[in-house]
Amino acid sequence: MPPMAESRIDSKSAAAAIQRIAGVSAWAEQVRRSIELVSVHQSNVLIIGPSGTGKELIARAIHACSRRATRPFIPVDCAVTTGTLFASHMFGHMKGSFTGATSATLGCFRAADTGTIFLDEIGEMELELQAKLLRVLQQRVVVPVGSHQELPVDVRVLAATNRDLAKEVDAGRFREDLFYRLNVVTIRTLPLRERPEDIPVLADRYLAELSARHGMPMCTLAAPAIDVLQSYAWPGNVRELENVLERAVMFSSGDEIDPDALTGLMGSGGPVPGDTSGTAAMAAAATQGIVSATPLPGVFRVEPKLRTGPANAATPGAPAAEAVGGDNWPTLADVERVHLEKTLAATMQNKSLAAKMLGIDRSVLRRKLKSYGLDESTAEQDGASE
């Protein structure tokens, strides 16, 4: 097969792809620069980092900035490409080569010919399959299942993993020759907790995407909400941040997200730099008054603040209340309202399930929601969830 004809790089598309790597941290700047440098070459690139840190986003940016940008980009999840299906999925098969093969297929490598193939979660691939992949990378040919003919392919290989492949090699779980074949250029991603200055930028971008793509209200983050987000350790990284923000938009009553709208279970995510106990992030968030523990070790809930009622009727008949809480002591109605809100959030606004969890009749729940002004906020979801 003749070499791929070079095509011109679309500078606008390339710039847009690089700017998808959002952030103001030194890491974000370095990664954007690295993408510009490696994209113009044909070398294999290994992207290493925790799950949810944008490894595929980096791979797509490299492809978009390369001379292969107008050619196919084929992502492959190596964690699910296992066993006997591997060769067919990756290299294709001939019609009639096995039971059920009613037609011929190209396979991922041939589909990516003259373009880029992205091998995601490469560290999960079985040893036997690693040997088959290595031969393709070395010889640049594939043999479809049911055929003996070698077919040349011109493919740039980008791979990603959340594992330390050097340690996997030492443990005998990853082939050393395949590791060196892939590890020509390495780009490392950082967990979100190590670059909190990027959180406001990422949040603003995702909130704008929610509004434009899904028709959700355009919201901004209040300063106290940003403080909470930057104090949290984010074990799920950017993916978890996006989930929290999407819930926050749904639960916000206005166009500004305050800490009350940051609902949902959030794990401590382990230690943060300089914190040997792993609790500093949650302790900092707790100063906002919205974090409480759950029965699960290391897992916390960010929940609405209690709405306080009128001053505890500072009368001679209420000295005990003033002694333990004063004006900030919640009334029984305050506690019931917050419990109703939490139950609705836990059931995704399903009133029938909420009534069952609360041990009350559905008509009783409706009356209580109406009395607290919660019926309008859940009416739309109620019809869809039941």
SEVEXZA-324470 format. One record per residue (C-alpha): chain; y, z, x; residue in three letters; residue number from 1. Coordinates in pm, 1 decimal, decimal comma. Each point is the difference from the previous one (the first is absolute). Last residue first. Layout:
! residues N
[A [Y Z X] ala NUM]
...
This chain:
! residues 386
[A [676,0 3739,0 -4407,2] glu 386]
[A [187,4 -85,8 318,4] ser 385]
[A [223,7 -280,4 -120,7] ala 384]
[A [128,2 171,5 -312,3] gly 383]
[A [66,8 321,9 185,2] asp 382]
[A [182,2 -175,2 282,8] gln 381]
[A [280,7 -111,6 -231,6] glu 380]
[A [31,0 335,0 -175,2] ala 379]
[A [5,4 209,2 316,0] thr 378]
[A [373,2 35,2 68,7] ser 377]
[A [79,3 9,6 -370,3] glu 376]
[A [-232,5 294,2 -71,7] asp 375]
[A [127,7 230,0 273,1] leu 374]
[A [302,7 142,0 -183,2] gly 373]
[A [-135,4 353,7 15,7] tyr 372]
[A [-50,3 28,4 -376,6] ser 371]
[A [-145,7 -349,3 -13,2] lys 370]
[A [-254,4 74,7 270,4] leu 369]
[A [-98,6 319,2 -182,3] lys 368]
[A [-42,2 -179,9 -330,6] arg 367]
[A [-209,1 -273,8 162,7] arg 366]
[A [-221,9 258,9 170,2] leu 365]
[A [-63,8 170,2 -332,9] val 364]
[A [-97,6 -335,5 -152,5] ser 363]
[A [-242,5 -57,0 288,5] arg 362]
[A [-173,7 329,9 -69,7] asp 361]
[A [0,5 254,2 279,1] ile 360]
[A [-227,7 89,1 290,4] gly 359]
[A [252,0 -100,1 267,6] leu 358]
[A [-245,9 -239,8 163,9] met 357]
[A [-89,5 -152,0 -338,4] lys 356]
[A [366,2 -40,8 -93,7] ala 355]
[A [67,3 -172,6 335,2] ala 354]
[A [-296,2 -232,9 -52,0] leu 353]
[A [134,9 -112,2 -338,9] ser 352]
[A [353,8 -17,0 136,8] lys 351]
[A [-83,7 -240,0 285,8] asn 350]
[A [321,8 7,6 207,7] gln 349]
[A [-180,9 -60,6 332,8] met 348]
[A [-222,7 302,7 -68,1] thr 347]
[A [136,6 203,9 294,5] ala 346]
[A [359,4 -101,0 -83,6] ala 345]
[A [-44,3 103,2 -363,0] leu 344]
[A [-147,0 333,1 111,4] thr 343]
[A [285,8 62,3 243,3] lys 342]
[A [262,1 -72,2 -266,3] glu 341]
[A [-175,7 229,8 -249,3] leu 340]
[A [-17,7 276,5 259,7] his 339]
[A [371,0 -44,9 73,7] val 338]
[A [81,9 34,6 -370,5] arg 337]
[A [-218,5 308,1 -40,8] glu 336]
[A [161,2 175,0 298,3] val 335]
[A [351,4 -65,7 -127,2] asp 334]
[A [-97,2 114,5 -351,1] ala 333]
[A [-127,9 329,2 145,0] leu 332]
[A [339,3 47,0 163,6] thr 331]
[A [56,2 -57,6 369,3] pro 330]
[A [161,7 275,4 216,9] trp 329]
[A [294,0 -153,6 184,1] asn 328]
[A [267,8 221,2 -159,5] asp 327]
[A [-161,0 314,7 132,8] gly 326]
[A [-346,6 -39,3 137,3] gly 325]
[A [-180,4 324,1 67,9] val 324]
[A [272,8 259,1 -53,3] ala 323]
[A [180,7 -201,3 -265,9] glu 322]
[A [-317,6 -19,1 -204,6] ala 321]
[A [-50,5 376,9 26,7] ala 320]
[A [360,1 76,2 -98,5] pro 319]
[A [-22,4 -186,1 -329,8] ala 318]
[A [104,2 236,6 -279,6] gly 317]
[A [336,5 90,1 154,4] pro 316]
[A [94,6 -363,5 -44,5] thr 315]
[A [29,7 -277,5 247,7] ala 314]
[A [-135,8 -249,6 -244,1] ala 313]
[A [-234,0 -147,5 256,4] asn 312]
[A [249,1 -268,2 81,9] ala 311]
[A [-85,6 -301,4 -205,7] pro 310]
[A [-328,5 -178,3 71,4] gly 309]
[A [-129,1 -119,0 331,3] thr 308]
[A [-168,0 -333,5 32,8] arg 307]
[A [-293,0 45,7 232,9] leu 306]
[A [1,6 -253,1 279,6] lys 305]
[A [-212,0 -308,0 -44,2] pro 304]
[A [-308,5 -35,5 221,1] glu 303]
[A [-101,6 -87,0 352,1] val 302]
[A [-357,7 117,4 23,1] arg 301]
[A [-162,5 115,2 321,4] phe 300]
[A [-324,7 -66,0 182,1] val 299]
[A [-95,0 178,9 321,4] gly 298]
[A [-297,7 173,8 -155,9] pro 297]
[A [-59,1 -111,7 -360,1] leu 296]
[A [73,4 271,2 -258,0] pro 295]
[A [359,0 -129,8 -20,0] thr 294]
[A [312,9 124,2 176,1] ala 293]
[A [354,0 -48,6 -127,5] ser 292]
[A [292,3 -216,7 107,8] val 291]
[A [320,8 -40,2 -201,5] ile 290]
[A [245,5 255,2 134,0] gly 289]
[A [174,9 -226,0 248,8] gln 288]
[A [-90,4 255,2 266,7] thr 287]
[A [-360,0 -93,4 -74,8] ala 286]
[A [55,0 -334,3 172,2] ala 285]
[A [64,3 179,1 327,8] ala 284]
[A [-310,2 212,1 -46,4] ala 283]
[A [-198,7 -312,4 -81,9] met 282]
[A [104,9 -167,6 323,1] ala 281]
[A [-45,9 314,4 209,1] ala 280]
[A [-354,5 68,3 -118,6] thr 279]
[A [-215,5 -176,3 260,7] gly 278]
[A [-51,1 322,2 195,2] ser 277]
[A [77,6 -142,2 343,4] thr 276]
[A [332,9 -146,6 -103,3] asp 275]
[A [185,8 -164,2 290,1] gly 274]
[A [-75,1 -350,7 -124,5] pro 273]
[A [-150,3 20,6 -348,9] val 272]
[A [-333,2 156,6 -71,5] pro 271]
[A [-232,5 -115,6 -276,4] gly 270]
[A [78,9 -218,1 -298,2] gly 269]
[A [132,2 281,7 -219,2] ser 268]
[A [-152,6 -170,3 -301,3] gly 267]
[A [209,4 -116,8 -295,9] met 266]
[A [-110,7 26,0 -358,8] leu 265]
[A [246,3 -152,3 -244,8] gly 264]
[A [361,5 19,7 -104,6] thr 263]
[A [320,1 -88,0 183,5] leu 262]
[A [221,4 -18,6 -310,7] ala 261]
[A [133,7 355,2 34,0] asp 260]
[A [108,4 -76,6 357,2] pro 259]
[A [273,2 -234,9 -126,9] asp 258]
[A [-30,2 -372,0 -63,6] ile 257]
[A [324,6 -158,1 -118,1] glu 256]
[A [11,3 -265,7 -273,7] asp 255]
[A [-69,8 245,7 -278,0] gly 254]
[A [-289,0 184,1 -164,2] ser 253]
[A [-232,2 -39,3 295,9] ser 252]
[A [-374,2 26,6 -72,4] phe 251]
[A [-83,3 -368,9 25,3] met 250]
[A [220,8 -51,7 305,8] val 249]
[A [-159,9 301,9 166,1] ala 248]
[A [-349,4 -133,5 -64,5] arg 247]
[A [88,7 -321,7 184,4] glu 246]
[A [159,5 201,0 280,3] leu 245]
[A [-310,3 214,7 50,4] val 244]
[A [-225,3 -305,9 10,5] asn 243]
[A [224,6 -178,4 251,0] glu 242]
[A [9,2 307,0 225,2] leu 241]
[A [-379,4 19,8 -12,5] glu 240]
[A [-32,3 -358,6 124,1] arg 239]
[A [261,4 66,1 269,7] val 238]
[A [-203,3 285,2 152,8] asn 237]
[A [-297,1 144,7 -191,8] gly 236]
[A [15,1 327,0 199,3] pro 235]
[A [376,2 8,0 -70,7] trp 234]
[A [123,0 312,5 189,9] ala 233]
[A [277,1 97,8 -246,5] tyr 232]
[A [340,0 111,9 125,9] ser 231]
[A [150,0 -350,5 -13,2] gln 230]
[A [-101,9 -39,0 -363,9] leu 229]
[A [143,5 340,6 -90,8] val 228]
[A [331,8 -70,6 173,0] asp 227]
[A [19,5 -340,9 -169,2] ile 226]
[A [-41,9 173,6 -337,0] ala 225]
[A [285,2 240,5 84,3] pro 224]
[A [225,7 -299,7 83,5] ala 223]
[A [-65,6 -174,5 -331,9] ala 222]
[A [-213,8 -310,9 24,7] leu 221]
[A [100,3 -320,2 -176,9] thr 220]
[A [-145,1 -159,8 -309,5] cys 219]
[A [-14,5 -351,9 -140,3] met 218]
[A [-198,9 25,9 -322,8] pro 217]
[A [-341,1 -171,7 3,5] met 216]
[A [-29,3 -374,2 -57,6] gly 215]
[A [-309,1 -27,3 216,7] his 214]
[A [116,9 -236,3 274,1] arg 213]
[A [374,2 56,6 13,0] ala 212]
[A [16,5 369,9 -87,4] ser 211]
[A [-309,4 101,2 193,1] leu 210]
[A [115,9 -210,5 295,1] glu 209]
[A [338,1 177,7 4,2] ala 208]
[A [-177,7 337,0 -1,3] leu 207]
[A [-219,4 -122,5 286,1] tyr 206]
[A [297,5 -98,7 214,0] arg 205]
[A [188,7 322,6 -63,5] asp 204]
[A [-309,2 207,6 79,4] ala 203]
[A [-74,8 -182,7 324,8] leu 202]
[A [357,7 48,6 120,4] val 201]
[A [7,9 366,6 -108,0] pro 200]
[A [-338,4 62,0 171,4] ile 199]
[A [77,9 -165,1 334,3] asp 198]
[A [171,5 310,0 142,8] glu 197]
[A [-325,1 188,2 -65,3] pro 196]
[A [-168,7 -183,8 291,4] arg 195]
[A [-289,3 220,2 115,0] glu 194]
[A [-93,4 102,7 -356,4] arg 193]
[A [-35,4 -368,0 -89,8] leu 192]
[A [-297,4 -46,3 228,9] pro 191]
[A [71,1 -239,7 287,7] leu 190]
[A [-134,3 -351,3 53,9] thr 189]
[A [-131,8 -129,0 329,8] arg 188]
[A [17,0 -361,9 114,4] ile 187]
[A [-254,7 -111,8 259,0] thr 186]
[A [-18,4 -338,2 176,9] val 185]
[A [-321,5 -135,5 152,9] val 184]
[A [-213,5 261,4 -174,2] asn 183]
[A [-222,1 -230,7 -203,0] leu 182]
[A [-216,0 -137,9 283,9] arg 181]
[A [13,2 333,3 178,4] tyr 180]
[A [-139,2 178,7 -306,0] phe 179]
[A [-260,5 -270,8 -55,6] leu 178]
[A [-131,0 47,2 356,2] asp 177]
[A [-10,1 378,5 -45,7] glu 176]
[A [-202,3 -20,2 -318,0] arg 175]
[A [83,3 273,3 -248,8] phe 174]
[A [-208,0 298,3 -111,6] arg 173]
[A [-128,7 98,5 343,6] gly 172]
[A [200,2 324,1 15,1] ala 171]
[A [200,7 -126,4 298,6] asp 170]
[A [76,5 -321,4 -191,0] val 169]
[A [111,2 199,5 -303,5] glu 168]
[A [225,4 204,9 228,1] lys 167]
[A [167,5 -320,7 122,2] ala 166]
[A [10,8 -121,7 -359,7] leu 165]
[A [215,8 292,2 -115,3] asp 164]
[A [-40,4 -50,8 -374,3] arg 163]
[A [257,6 -102,7 -260,1] asn 162]
[A [-80,1 -364,6 60,3] thr 161]
[A [167,4 -339,3 6,5] ala 160]
[A [-85,0 -349,1 122,3] ala 159]
[A [197,2 -321,6 51,7] leu 158]
[A [-193,8 -309,9 99,5] val 157]
[A [158,6 -344,1 41,5] arg 156]
[A [-229,1 -271,3 -128,3] val 155]
[A [-92,4 -349,4 119,8] asp 154]
[A [-357,0 -49,2 -118,2] val 153]
[A [-277,7 -216,6 141,7] pro 152]
[A [-314,0 -60,0 -211,8] leu 151]
[A [-337,7 61,4 160,1] glu 150]
[A [-280,3 -170,8 -186,0] gln 149]
[A [-318,8 190,3 -65,4] his 148]
[A [55,8 42,2 -372,8] ser 147]
[A [-135,0 228,6 -271,5] gly 146]
[A [268,7 263,5 53,3] val 145]
[A [305,9 -167,1 151,5] pro 144]
[A [20,8 -13,7 381,4] val 143]
[A [345,8 87,2 132,3] val 142]
[A [180,4 -111,6 315,8] val 141]
[A [278,2 151,4 210,4] arg 140]
[A [-251,9 77,5 276,1] gln 139]
[A [124,3 347,1 95,8] gln 138]
[A [145,1 111,9 -332,8] leu 137]
[A [-297,5 -142,0 -190,0] val 136]
[A [-245,0 167,0 236,2] arg 135]
[A [176,9 334,6 -39,3] leu 134]
[A [-23,3 -15,4 -380,2] leu 133]
[A [-377,6 -31,1 11,5] lys 132]
[A [-26,0 293,4 241,8] ala 131]
[A [230,2 212,1 -218,2] gln 130]
[A [-232,3 -65,1 -293,3] leu 129]
[A [-285,8 178,2 174,0] glu 128]
[A [229,5 289,8 90,2] leu 127]
[A [117,5 54,7 -360,1] glu 126]
[A [368,5 -54,7 -75,4] met 125]
[A [208,0 307,0 -92,2] glu 124]
[A [225,6 -26,1 307,4] gly 123]
[A [120,0 -343,0 -115,1] ile 122]
[A [180,4 166,0 -290,5] glu 121]
[A [193,2 -322,9 -69,6] asp 120]
[A [-96,9 -323,8 171,3] leu 119]
[A [302,0 -226,1 -55,7] phe 118]
[A [-72,5 -370,8 43,3] ile 117]
[A [286,7 -229,8 94,4] thr 116]
[A [52,3 -373,5 -43,1] gly 115]
[A [-135,0 -326,0 144,4] thr 114]
[A [-332,0 81,2 -176,8] asp 113]
[A [36,1 307,0 -224,0] ala 112]
[A [-241,0 -135,2 -263,2] ala 111]
[A [-241,1 -80,0 282,8] arg 110]
[A [9,9 360,5 116,2] phe 109]
[A [-20,8 149,7 -349,8] cys 108]
[A [-304,8 -195,0 -117,6] gly 107]
[A [2,0 -368,6 -90,4] leu 106]
[A [-241,4 5,2 -293,5] thr 105]
[A [-278,0 -236,5 -110,1] ala 104]
[A [-123,3 0,0 -358,1] ser 103]
[A [-280,4 148,5 -208,2] thr 102]
[A [-80,1 265,1 258,6] ala 101]
[A [-169,2 233,2 -250,1] gly 100]
[A [-321,5 32,2 196,3] thr 99]
[A [64,0 -98,4 360,8] phe 98]
[A [106,9 -305,5 202,3] ser 97]
[A [11,2 -210,7 -316,6] gly 96]
[A [354,4 -122,7 64,0] lys 95]
[A [106,7 83,2 351,7] met 94]
[A [162,1 327,5 99,2] his 93]
[A [334,4 137,0 117,1] gly 92]
[A [92,1 163,1 332,1] phe 91]
[A [156,6 331,9 -103,3] met 90]
[A [-136,5 56,5 -349,9] his 89]
[A [-334,3 -168,7 67,1] ser 88]
[A [-48,8 178,8 331,2] ala 87]
[A [95,7 339,2 -142,2] phe 86]
[A [-201,5 -14,8 -321,8] leu 85]
[A [-317,3 110,9 177,6] thr 84]
[A [144,1 338,3 87,7] gly 83]
[A [367,4 87,6 -30,6] thr 82]
[A [341,8 -136,9 -93,6] thr 81]
[A [129,5 306,6 -188,1] val 80]
[A [157,1 182,8 294,8] ala 79]
[A [91,7 -330,4 166,0] cys 78]
[A [267,2 -70,0 -260,3] asp 77]
[A [99,7 -358,3 83,9] val 76]
[A [354,4 -139,0 -29,5] pro 75]
[A [42,2 -380,7 21,3] ile 74]
[A [342,7 -138,5 92,7] phe 73]
[A [-8,6 -377,7 -45,7] pro 72]
[A [243,6 -238,2 175,2] arg 71]
[A [377,0 -24,1 -51,3] thr 70]
[A [57,2 300,2 226,0] ala 69]
[A [-225,5 -133,6 277,9] arg 68]
[A [296,1 -52,7 231,3] arg 67]
[A [43,3 377,3 -7,2] ser 66]
[A [255,8 220,8 -173,1] cys 65]
[A [-185,3 8,0 -332,3] ala 64]
[A [-329,7 78,1 175,9] his 63]
[A [149,0 293,0 190,4] ile 62]
[A [164,9 123,8 -321,1] ala 61]
[A [-331,3 -19,8 -185,7] arg 60]
[A [-165,6 210,2 270,0] ala 59]
[A [280,9 257,4 -12,4] ile 58]
[A [-32,1 31,2 -378,2] leu 57]
[A [-377,0 32,8 45,3] glu 56]
[A [53,2 300,6 226,2] lys 55]
[A [254,5 161,0 -232,7] gly 54]
[A [-47,0 373,7 54,4] thr 53]
[A [-233,7 66,2 -293,4] gly 52]
[A [-304,3 83,7 207,6] ser 51]
[A [70,9 140,5 345,1] pro 50]
[A [68,4 -227,9 298,2] gly 49]
[A [-122,7 -283,3 219,4] ile 48]
[A [95,1 -368,3 -13,5] ile 47]
[A [-205,3 -219,0 235,4] leu 46]
[A [151,2 -340,8 83,1] val 45]
[A [-183,7 -310,2 120,1] asn 44]
[A [212,0 -234,8 209,8] ser 43]
[A [149,3 -319,1 -143,2] gln 42]
[A [358,3 51,7 113,9] his 41]
[A [329,7 -27,7 -191,0] val 40]
[A [-92,4 296,4 -220,8] ser 39]
[A [-37,3 241,0 292,5] val 38]
[A [369,1 39,3 89,1] leu 37]
[A [155,6 -2,9 -346,7] glu 36]
[A [-262,1 242,6 -129,6] ile 35]
[A [63,9 232,2 295,7] ser 34]
[A [372,2 7,8 -79,1] arg 33]
[A [-67,9 99,1 -360,6] arg 32]
[A [-244,5 262,6 125,2] val 31]
[A [253,8 145,9 243,9] gln 30]
[A [273,6 26,8 -262,7] glu 29]
[A [-236,1 171,9 -242,4] ala 28]
[A [-114,5 243,3 271,3] trp 27]
[A [357,7 86,8 100,3] ala 26]
[A [60,8 100,3 -360,1] ser 25]
[A [228,9 -193,7 -234,1] val 24]
[A [-265,3 -122,3 -239,9] gly 23]
[A [-141,9 -295,0 -188,7] ala 22]
[A [-266,2 -234,0 136,6] ile 21]
[A [72,2 -251,9 -276,7] arg 20]
[A [289,2 -99,9 224,9] gln 19]
[A [-247,5 -185,5 220,5] ile 18]
[A [-122,7 -212,0 -291,8] ala 17]
[A [355,7 -83,3 -107,5] ala 16]
[A [90,2 -108,4 353,5] ala 15]
[A [-304,8 -226,8 16,0] ala 14]
[A [78,4 -153,8 -338,7] ser 13]
[A [356,9 -71,6 108,9] lys 12]
[A [-103,4 -133,9 341,4] ser 11]
[A [-255,4 -244,2 -143,7] asp 10]
[A [-201,5 -69,6 313,5] ile 9]
[A [-58,2 -369,1 71,5] arg 8]
[A [-354,5 -122,8 3,7] ser 7]
[A [-234,0 -51,7 293,0] glu 6]
[A [-293,7 -231,3 -58,2] ala 5]
[A [-321,0 196,1 21,2] met 4]
[A [-210,5 -108,5 290,6] pro 3]
[A [-246,9 -281,8 -66,9] pro 2]
[A [-342,0 88,6 -146,1] met 1]
